[in-house]
Amino acid sequence: MKEKKNYIDNIPKINDMKWDVSEDGIVEITVENTGFYNTIAQKIFKKPRYNFTGRTDLRRS
């Protein structure tokens, strides 16, 4: 018999992404490019190791 999973036992955890908030209120998320194909792209095509994405304006209008 298949054991049923109890979702109440799951414990949420905080995501360990790196992010910064500038003085203007803009959030910048830093994502590291890891993995086999990203390593090849970094060495052959001179791609960056980190991507800076997810820019959002947090100012209240």
N, C-alpha and C positions, 0 to 999 in steps of 0.2 A: 504494500500500500504506500502511496506517495505521501510524504509528510507535507502538511500545509505550512506555508511561511506566515508568520505573524508580523505584520508591518508595524505594529505598535512597538515592537522591540528594536526597530531601527533607530539609531541615534544620529541626528543631523550633525554635520560638521561644517566648519567654515572653509570656504574655498581658499586655497593658498596662492592666488594670483597676486602679482605685484601691481600696485596702482599708486598714482600720485594725483593730488589735486593742486592745480596752480592757483595763483592769486586771483585770476580771473574767474575761478569757479569751474574750470574745465577739467574733467577727469580723463587721465591717460592711462590705459591698461598696457602693461608690458608683457608680451608673450614670447617665451623662448622657443625657437624652432629646434626641436629635437627629433631624432629618428634618423633612419638610414638615408632616405631620399633627401631630407633637408640637409644632411651633412654633405652629400654629393653636390647639391645645389650651392651650398656655401663655398665649397672649394673650387668647383668648375665655373660657375656663373657669377661668383663674387656676391652672393646674396647675404644679407645681414643675419647675425645670430639672433637678434631680438627684433620683434615687430612692435611698434607703438600704435595701438588701435583703440577703438572704443571711446572716441572723444565725445563727451556729452556736456552740455551747459547746465549747471546746477543752480544758476541764479534764478531767483523768483522774480517774475515780471509783475 
